[in-house]
Structure formats: structure tokens, C-alpha cells
Amino acid sequence: MSTEQKVAEALVAIGAVRFNFKDPITFKSGIKSSVYIDNREFPFHPKLWEIVIDGFKDLITKDKISFDVLAGVAVGGVPHSSALGFVLGKPSLFVRKEAKDHGTKNLVEGGDIKGKKVLLIEDLVSTGVSSLNAVKEIRKAGGVVDDCLVIVSYNFAEAKVAFKNANVKLHALTSFPVILEEIKKVGLLKEVEIAQINKWLADYSTE
């Protein structure tokens, strides 16, 4: 079984993939979705969380990604970047989405990254807005960021264009289409619900 399938299977197994067809959630980008994926469930299931951390390690090796520091996007990416940093013996810090109204008001917290190559860690990418805002802050703080690791990507066309324009390569452990196949396999949804999700996905995705 591939890492893509293992991560998708784990997400479904821990109940991290949720559905609400009557009252869709709204992503930060404004996109309305009947599906919500909560990767924050993983630390509560350490054995399955290990699949994610090992998957990130394998991606780093396979794609020959070099870096000095790991940076997690708050809040979803932080547990994963911290765990990965601990396992690899690499420094890790985090990037806030907005500054606190007290203290230093820095968005990049945890250490000096001037002149250092930073590997960004995110839990989920839809349009890429949060991740690429973090990229801007890292670069503003003097760090160099060329790559982003994410657990789940929706494979939306908007995200692909945005990451390309920002000169950042996105490396995903799995994608929503793979998760949807796992959902079909275990029979979580009715055919009409699957059709609805497929239509929604087609509206934002490209091959």
C-alpha cells in the first residue's frame, strides 16, 4: 500500500474526515465545503500519527529536500513540524497567522532564521492562502523557503497556480481524491453524496 493510501486510510479510521451536507463549512478562502478534514486528530492516535511523520521523512529523502529549520504553520502544522523536528534532530519553530497584541508581535516565533533554509510544514492545503502567507513572513524574516510539506492537498487549481507563482514546491502525503476513494471503499457515504462531492471537487480541480 502506498503512503497516499495509508494516510487516507488512517484519516478515515480516526474519524478525521467529516461531512455536513445540510450546513457546509466555509474555508478561509470563501469556498464552501461539505467535507472537513481535521488532521489535528493525529496526535491523539500516536501509532497512526507515525505514518504521517514517517511519510514526511520519506518525502524529504525521495525529493532530496535540504533545509536548516522546520516551520509549522499555526496552529494545524505545529504539532507535525515539532514532532518531525524532534525525530530528525532539526530546529523547529512556528509561524503565526496574525500577530499577538502584546509582546514582540512577531509572526515567526522560535528562533532566528536569517539566511537559513526553512522547510514549511502544513496540515492541509485548499487554496494555499495560509501556507503562502507563512512563506511571505518567513522570507520577510530573512529565511529562504522553497518547499512545503503538507498532509492533505485538495489538488485545487488555484493552489497549484499560487504555489507556482510563489516559487514554492508543494509536496503532499495524500490528496482529497485518494481520501474519497477510501471513503467509497468503507461505504461511509451514499452514491448521491459521493456524486455531490465529485461535482464540487471538479469545480475547483484540474488534472
Order of alpha helices (4+ residues) and beta strands (2+ residues): alpha-beta-beta-beta-beta-alpha-beta-alpha-beta-beta-beta-alpha-beta-alpha-beta-alpha-alpha
